[in-house]
Amino acid sequence: MDDTVGDLDAAAAVPVLDVRDLVKDYPGQRALDGAAFEVRQGEIHGLLGENGAGKSTLIKCVGGVVRPTSGEIRVVGQEVTLRSAKDAHALGISIIHQQSNLVGSLSIADNLAVGDSSSLLVHPRAERRRVREMLDEVGLDLDPRVLVASLRPHESAMVAVAKALHSHAKLVILDEPTTALSAEETDILFGQIRSLASRGTAFVYVSHRLGEVFRLVDRVTVLRSGRRIGTWDAPAENQPAILDAIVGDKVPQRAEQSNGPDRGRPLIEVRNLAVEPCADVAFVAHEREVVGLAGLTGSGAEEVASVLSGAVRPASGAVLVRGEEVRLGLPRRAIRAGIATIPKDRHREALLPGFSIRENISLASSGRFLTDPVSRTVRPDRERRAVTEAMQSLRVKATGPQQSVSTLSGGNQQKVVIARWLLEDFAGYVFIDPCAGVDIGAKAEIYNIIRARARAGAAVVFTSSEPEEYQRVCDRVLVFHQGRMVAELVGPEIEENAIVRSSLEPPAQHTLNQKEAVS
Amino acid sequence: MSASVAAAAPKSRLDVVGLLSRWGTIASLVLLVVFFSLKEDDAFANSRNFINILNQVSILAILAAGLTVCLTMGLFDLSIGSIATLGGYLALRWGAEDKFGLGPYGVLLIVLLAAVVIGVANGVIVSYLGVSAFIATLATASILDGIALGYSDTATVQVGIPFQILDLGQAKFGPIPSPVVIMAVVMLVLWFFLERTQMGRHMYAIGGNPTAARLAGVRIKYYAILALSISAVCAVLGGTVADAIIGAGRPYGVGSVYLLDAFAAAFIGAATLRPGRFHILGTLVGVLLLGVINNGLSIMGAETFWQYIVKGAILIVAVFLSGTVSLRRQGV
C-alpha cells in the first residue's frame, strides 16, 4: 500500500507469477508436463482442469511444498528456487486451502498472531487493535476474541486472507474456498476478493464450480494432462471454448459391452435420501446391473455410496435390499442385509497393516469356517483353502496366503480388499473409487471383477474419481451436481464427455436456479 | 512384479534385526538359563527350582494373559492390579464368612461374576462414554482401591478361610503347585481363544485397524467389553491365588506389584516370534524372562535393585526391536 503510483505501474507490466515449462515427475507418473501459468498484479485468475489435470501439483510447486523436476518459476521477474513453504511465503505467495490453515480452537486474534514473531511478549490491547486493523482491511467486522471454529466458512476464509495480506502477500491462491459456502456467503467473499484485487493483490482461484469461476475471475487458464491448454480473457464469453479445453476430445473406450437390457428385478432401492449435500435422492439398482454414481468431490455421489455401505448415517431416507429396509449408519447391518462395500481409502478403511493376506481376506467372512456356533472356532484348513481360491481367481500376486499384505503392490492390495467380499456372495456391491492408486493392468482386472459380480446376479453401485472409468464398467450412470441428480445416462450415452459436462455444468437452467438449489 | 521383489528382498540377505526381533527374547531367555546354570549350578539348575520359578511367575502370568487379550485390541487395562486386590480380598473374606451360604465354591463363582461386572463397567465406559481405556481403567482402579479400603476398614482377613480357597494357592498336584496348574489352564484357554476363534480374530483386526474392522462388520464396542471382562476375570483369579498362597486377604498392595510387570511381560511378548503383535505364547516368554531374572539374580545374591534395572533394560530393547520391525513391515 505504501508503494507510489509510479512503482505500481512499472510493476504491473511484469507478472507477479510466471511459471514456464514446469515438469514434475512422480514415480510412474508425470503430474506436470511443461506447464505454463502467468498471473498479473491485481487480477483474479481462475485455474481450471479436471481431477488429475495438474492443478494441485502446480499450486504445490508454487507454494514451495513440492520441488519441481525441471522448469522455472519467476516471482515479479526474478527466477526463484522454492525449497519450502516458508520460502514461498517470504516471496509473498500465500495458499489458502479448503480447510484453511487456521487453528479452530484458537481465537481470531491468536490465529493472526501465530507466526508473527515481532515481539516475544504479547500486549493484549495493542494486539487486539492490530488484529482489528487487519480484519478491517479485508472488510470483516468480527470480534477478534471469537474462536475460529465458530466462524462461518466465508469468514474463516477471509481471516485466512487477512493473515496472508498481513504477511505482505502479493499473490493469494484460493484452493476450492467455496465448497462449504452458501450462495450469499460466496457473494460476500467474492466482493471482498474483488475489492482487495482492485488494490493490487493478485488472486489465483481454483474451483470446480464453473459458474462461480466465470462470475468472479478476470482470466482463466485451463490445464489438462499437466499442460496448459490455453488462457482466456473475458471468460464468461468464452465459456464453450473453455469447457472444451477442460474436457478435451476423448475417444470413448468400452472394456466390455454392458448388459443393460438384461437387468433383473430391483435389488437395492434408495428412497428420499438426505445426506449432506443431498436433500432428496432416490434410485434403484437392479440385479445384474452396474450403476455409476458420478460427480465431483462434494457433489453427493460418494456420500450416497457411503450411506449404502453403512459408514454414514443419513439425516433421513431409506435403503431397501430386496424390499427389506436396512438400518442405516451401521456397516454390520448393511453387510447383513447383503451389501458389501469396497471403501475408498484402502489403507485407512480396509487393510489390516502387517497382517497376512489370509487374515485380511477372511476378516468379513470368518463366520463361514466355524466348527460350531458356540465356541466359534475357526477351521484353519477350510479358511486357507477358501482364501487361496479367492487369491487365485483374482490373480493376487503373492508368495502365499501368509505373506504380509503390507508388502504387496497397490493393485494387489486392492484385490485382497475385494477378495474379502468374494468368499460369500452378496446381493449388492458398492465400489467406492476402487481403482485409485492402482496400476493400469490391475485396473482392467478390477473392471472385470466388477462386471463379473453383476453377471453373477449382484447389483453393483460404482463411483470413481476418474470419469473415464464409468464407461468401462457401468450400465447406467447417475450424475450428481451439488447434491442433486442432474442426469441419467444409459448404455451408449455413458461417455466421459457427457459425464464431465453434466457434473461441471448440468443441463437445464442450472445457473439460474443455483441460488434456490443451494439455499 | 514390484510386489514379488519387495517380498523376496528381506529373505535374500541375512536380516539380523528381523531375526533378533523374532528370536531375541527367546534367545535371551535361553542364555539367561544357561548363564545362571553355569554360575549357580546347584541352586539354580534343578527341577525343584524350575518348578519354583513357575510358581513364582504364576500370578503374574495369569494377570498378563488377561492383559494380553486387551492389548491385542489396543486397550490398556490399568485396573488389573486393583481388581486383583479387591477380588482376592473379597474371595477370602466372603469365604471366611460364608457370606451367601453357598460354600467356598459358590463364593468363588460370585467373585468371578463380580469381576465380569467390573469388566463390563470398564468396557461400557470405554465404548459408550468414549473415554480412552488408559484413563477409564486408571479411574476405576482408584475407585476399586477405595472400595477395598472402605469395605475392609484396612483390616486383613486371616481367620476362618476355608481350605478349598487356600488350596488355590497351596495345594499340589504331584510336584506341581496349584498356581502353576491354574496358570497353565488360563494360558491354554486364552491362547485358544485368541488364535483359533473368530472372536480372537476380530480382536486382532480391531487392534490392527479399527476403522477397517468396523466397516467389515466387526462389533467394536462389544469386543471392548468382552476384552476388559476377560482381563478382569483373570485379575480376580490372580489376586485370589496370591492371597491364598499367603493365607491372608489383604485389602491393599496385592495386585499393584504385578501391574507393571504384566505390561512388561506382554510387551516383551509382542517382541517375540511375531514382532508388533501381542500373543499369549509371547506373553509366556515375557513372564518367564522376568521370572528367571528375578530368581537367578536372587540366588546369585545380587541385591534386589538389580532386578529392577535389568528388567527395565530388557523391556526397552524388546519394545525397540518389535517396534522397528513392525514399522518397517508397514513401510513407514
Interface residues (C-beta under 8 A of the other chain):
Chain A: S309 G310 A311 P331 R332 I335 R336 T341 P343 R348 E349 A350 L351 L352 P353 G354 F355 E359 S362 L363 A364 S366 G367 L370 S375 R376 T377 V378 P380 K397 A398 T399 Q403 S404 S406 T407 L408 S409 N412 R420
Chain B: M1 S2 A3 S4 A6 A7 A8 F192 R196 T197 Q198 M199 R201 H202 Y204 A205 G208 N209 T211 A212 A213 R214 L215 A216 G217 V218 R219 G276 R277 S326 R329 Q330 G331
